[in-house]
């Protein structure tokens, strides 16, 4: 087994997300629906349902030419994001920004770990290839180019040493789509989901994961870093 055979190798994050198994997508949708409606009263449910339909209609009119110009052509990914943004926007209209944000975080709490871990290699497979840090360095080195081609991220490598590997994201399709939809804050729960899955995942490999800023939270870039403990 080598690095190139690991799950997700050379795949942009947007393409990985768009290829989640049907079982994960069903669980994500069912959990999202359950969480949304369990956090709304009767009148809020009616308002949300109405506005969700309206926002899904509006999503078909959103001008996505700017992200398509970057290379984004994965229609499955685009449709998944528009569905999420329609849901977030409808919640914001129905119950206000604060409660919409709170509900979105609860959805991530319930669904993010399973979904994100389905896009990356298992710890067992990483160990089969070799030293986890060196394996992950090799695994991630192709990310900037694959991300650029897919219209997913614009990435620079800030460090690639024997002790640390850091890549910085300067443009993110999740954030750009949220801005185009008029709810840039809807990207923050996506950032939050990373911190639910990755710290524990990398810790189990003897590595430390960290991130100090994101575009969605006002940073100039998202700084993803892994290093030896």
C-alpha positions as CSV (number, residue, x, y, z in Angstrom):
1,X,0.0,0.0,0.0
2,X,1.3,3.5,-0.8
3,X,0.2,7.1,-0.4
4,X,-1.5,7.3,-3.8
5,X,-3.8,4.4,-2.9
6,X,-5.2,6.2,0.2
7,X,-8.8,7.3,0.2
8,X,-9.2,10.8,-1.2
9,X,-5.6,11.1,-2.5
10,X,-5.5,13.9,-5.1
11,X,-9.1,14.7,-4.7
12,X,-10.3,18.2,-4.0
13,X,-12.4,18.6,-0.8
14,X,-15.4,19.6,-2.8
15,X,-15.2,16.5,-5.0
16,X,-14.8,14.3,-1.8
17,X,-17.9,15.9,-0.3
18,X,-19.9,15.4,-3.4
19,X,-19.0,11.7,-3.4
20,X,-20.2,10.9,0.1
21,X,-21.9,7.5,0.3
22,X,-25.7,7.5,0.0
23,X,-26.0,6.2,3.6
24,X,-24.2,9.3,4.9
25,X,-26.3,11.6,2.8
26,X,-29.5,10.0,4.1
27,X,-28.4,10.2,7.7
28,X,-27.3,13.9,7.1
29,X,-30.7,14.8,5.7
30,X,-32.7,12.9,8.3
31,X,-30.7,14.3,11.2
32,X,-30.9,17.8,9.8
33,X,-34.7,17.6,9.5
34,X,-35.1,16.2,13.0
35,X,-32.8,18.8,14.6
36,X,-34.4,21.7,12.7
37,X,-38.0,20.8,13.6
38,X,-37.2,19.8,17.2
39,X,-35.9,23.3,17.8
40,X,-38.9,25.2,16.4
41,X,-42.3,25.9,17.8
42,X,-45.4,25.3,15.8
43,X,-45.5,28.8,14.1
44,X,-41.8,28.7,13.5
45,X,-42.1,25.4,11.7
46,X,-44.7,26.8,9.4
47,X,-42.6,29.9,8.7
48,X,-39.5,27.8,8.1
49,X,-41.2,25.4,5.7
50,X,-42.6,28.2,3.7
51,X,-39.3,30.1,3.4
52,X,-37.4,27.0,2.7
53,X,-39.4,26.4,-0.4
54,X,-38.9,30.0,-1.4
55,X,-35.2,30.0,-0.8
56,X,-34.8,26.8,-2.8
57,X,-36.5,28.5,-5.7
58,X,-34.3,31.5,-5.2
59,X,-31.2,29.3,-5.2
60,X,-31.9,28.4,-8.9
61,X,-31.5,32.1,-9.7
62,X,-28.2,32.7,-7.9
63,X,-25.5,33.8,-10.4
64,X,-22.7,31.3,-9.9
65,X,-20.6,32.4,-12.9
66,X,-17.8,33.7,-10.6
67,X,-17.3,30.2,-9.0
68,X,-17.7,28.4,-12.3
69,X,-15.0,30.7,-13.7
70,X,-12.7,29.3,-11.1
71,X,-13.2,25.8,-12.4
72,X,-16.1,24.6,-10.2
73,X,-18.1,22.2,-12.3
74,X,-19.2,19.5,-9.8
75,X,-23.0,19.9,-10.0
76,X,-23.6,17.5,-7.2
77,X,-21.5,19.6,-4.9
78,X,-23.1,22.8,-6.1
79,X,-26.6,21.4,-5.5
80,X,-25.6,20.1,-2.0
81,X,-24.4,23.5,-1.0
82,X,-27.4,25.3,-2.4
83,X,-29.6,23.0,-0.4
84,X,-27.7,23.8,2.8
85,X,-27.7,27.5,2.1
86,X,-31.4,27.5,1.4
87,X,-32.0,25.8,4.7
88,X,-29.8,28.2,6.6
89,X,-31.3,31.3,4.9
90,X,-34.8,30.0,5.6
91,X,-34.0,29.5,9.3
92,X,-32.5,33.0,9.5
93,X,-35.7,34.5,8.0
94,X,-38.0,32.4,10.2
95,X,-36.3,32.5,13.6
96,X,-33.5,35.1,13.4
97,X,-29.7,35.0,12.8
98,X,-28.7,33.8,16.3
99,X,-31.1,30.9,16.5
100,X,-30.4,29.9,12.9
101,X,-26.7,29.8,13.7
102,X,-27.3,27.7,16.9
103,X,-29.4,25.2,15.0
104,X,-26.8,24.9,12.2
105,X,-24.1,24.1,14.8
106,X,-26.3,21.4,16.3
107,X,-26.6,19.9,12.8
108,X,-22.9,19.8,12.5
109,X,-22.5,18.3,16.0
110,X,-24.7,15.4,14.9
111,X,-23.4,14.8,11.3
112,X,-20.0,16.3,10.7
113,X,-17.7,13.7,12.1
114,X,-19.1,10.8,10.1
115,X,-19.2,12.8,6.9
116,X,-15.8,14.3,7.1
117,X,-14.0,11.2,8.1
118,X,-15.5,9.4,5.2
119,X,-13.5,11.6,2.9
120,X,-10.0,10.9,4.3
121,X,-7.9,7.8,5.0
122,X,-8.5,5.7,8.0
123,X,-5.8,5.8,10.7
124,X,-5.2,2.1,10.1
125,X,-4.4,2.7,6.4
126,X,-2.2,5.7,7.2
127,X,-0.1,3.4,9.5
128,X,0.1,0.7,6.9
129,X,1.9,3.2,4.6
130,X,4.4,4.4,7.1
131,X,5.2,7.2,9.6
132,X,1.9,9.1,9.9
133,X,3.4,12.6,9.7
134,X,5.5,11.8,6.5
135,X,2.5,10.0,5.0
136,X,0.3,13.0,5.5
137,X,2.8,15.4,4.1
138,X,2.9,13.4,0.9
139,X,-0.8,13.0,0.9
140,X,-1.4,16.7,1.2
141,X,1.3,17.9,-1.2
142,X,-0.9,17.4,-4.2
143,X,-3.8,19.3,-2.6
144,X,-3.0,22.8,-3.9
145,X,-3.1,21.8,-7.6
146,X,-6.1,19.5,-7.3
147,X,-8.0,22.1,-5.3
148,X,-7.2,24.8,-7.9
149,X,-8.3,22.7,-10.9
150,X,-11.6,21.8,-9.1
151,X,-12.4,25.4,-8.3
152,X,-12.5,24.4,-4.7
153,X,-9.7,26.3,-2.9
154,X,-6.7,28.5,-3.7
155,X,-3.9,27.2,-1.5
156,X,-0.4,28.1,-0.7
157,X,2.0,26.0,1.4
158,X,3.2,28.0,4.4
159,X,5.5,25.3,5.8
160,X,6.7,21.9,4.7
161,X,9.3,20.7,7.1
162,X,10.2,17.6,9.1
163,X,8.2,18.8,12.1
164,X,5.3,20.7,10.6
165,X,3.1,21.1,7.5
166,X,0.8,24.1,7.0
167,X,-1.3,25.1,4.1
168,X,-3.2,28.4,3.9
169,X,-6.5,28.8,2.0
170,X,-6.9,32.2,0.4
171,X,-10.1,31.5,-1.5
172,X,-12.8,29.0,-0.5
173,X,-15.8,27.9,-2.6
174,X,-17.9,27.2,0.5
175,X,-17.4,30.8,1.7
176,X,-17.9,32.3,-1.8
177,X,-21.2,30.5,-2.3
178,X,-22.4,31.6,1.1
179,X,-21.6,35.2,0.1
180,X,-23.3,34.8,-3.2
181,X,-26.4,33.5,-1.4
182,X,-26.4,36.5,0.9
183,X,-25.6,34.6,4.1
184,X,-21.8,34.6,4.4
185,X,-22.1,33.6,8.1
186,X,-23.6,30.2,6.9
187,X,-20.0,29.1,6.2
188,X,-19.0,29.4,9.9
189,X,-20.7,26.1,10.8
190,X,-18.7,24.4,8.0
191,X,-15.5,25.7,9.6
192,X,-16.8,24.5,13.0
193,X,-17.3,21.0,11.6
194,X,-13.6,20.7,10.8
195,X,-12.8,21.2,14.5
196,X,-15.3,18.5,15.5
197,X,-13.5,15.8,13.4
198,X,-9.9,16.6,12.8
199,X,-8.3,17.3,16.2
200,X,-9.2,13.8,17.5
201,X,-8.4,12.1,14.2
202,X,-4.9,13.5,14.0
203,X,-4.3,13.1,17.8
204,X,-4.9,9.3,17.3
205,X,-2.0,9.4,14.8
206,X,0.3,11.2,17.2
207,X,-0.1,14.5,15.4
208,X,-1.4,17.9,16.4
209,X,-4.0,19.6,14.3
210,X,-4.6,23.4,14.6
211,X,-6.2,26.3,12.9
212,X,-6.2,29.9,14.2
213,X,-8.2,31.7,11.6
214,X,-10.7,31.2,8.7
215,X,-12.0,33.4,5.9
216,X,-15.6,33.0,7.1
217,X,-14.7,34.5,10.5
218,X,-12.9,37.5,9.1
219,X,-9.4,36.1,8.6
220,X,-7.2,36.8,5.6
221,X,-6.9,33.1,5.1
222,X,-7.6,29.7,6.7
223,X,-4.4,28.3,8.2
224,X,-4.5,24.5,8.5
225,X,-1.5,23.0,10.3
226,X,-0.4,19.5,11.4
227,X,2.8,18.8,13.3
228,X,4.4,16.1,15.3
229,X,3.4,16.1,19.0
